[in-house]
Amino acid sequence: MTDQDKKLTEQQEQAIRLIVLGRTDEQVGKAVGVARQTISKWKNQHPHFKAEMNKERVDMWESHQDQIRSLIGEAVDVLRQNLANIDDDKIAQDAALIILKGTGCLYSDKAYDVYRPTGSTDPDEIIRSEKERSEIRAIFNRTG
């Protein structure tokens, strides 16, 4: 891999911002002036692109998590007020169960981690991991 492969172009940086915002490869390609296949190639075969994309996803996740965390107090107050005003015990119990299930409290104290973005933000780690996967695939291909 050359030094040029390690440095991201402005197009690639812009593409990452759009990908993280949920745009399709086709939309991203049009916006940055490259083919959809180029976006796919960057996402799947360019370790530094992948690492930066993963880093941006983690940053966005953490930002959203902070925003959600700031709303928890208000949400709990609304739920408390509404639950207190439900005359039907069955409806109140169902609502309480939905809240507990939704927060993961019934199953795990870290249920929200299931939705946390994954993927290394270190290009060298991505290269090592992909090399390992490639070697494993080669072994399976030889053994048929």
Number of C-alpha atoms within 10 A of each C-alpha: 8 6 6 8 12 13 12 14 12 10 15 21 16 14 27 25 17 19 19 17 12 11 15 15 20 15 17 24 21 14 15 16 12 16 16 15 12 16 24 15 12 16 20 11 14 18 24 21 26 21 21 20 24 20 20 19 22 19 13 15 16 14 12 12 14 11 11 12 12 11 11 11 11 11 13 12 11 12 15 12 11 12 17 10 10 13 9 9 10 10 12 16 13 11 16 15 14 13 15 13 14 13 15 14 14 13 11 11 10 10 15 13 10 8 8 12 16 12 14 18 20 15 17 13 14 18 17 12 13 14 12 12 12 12 12 12 12 12 11 10 9 8 7 6
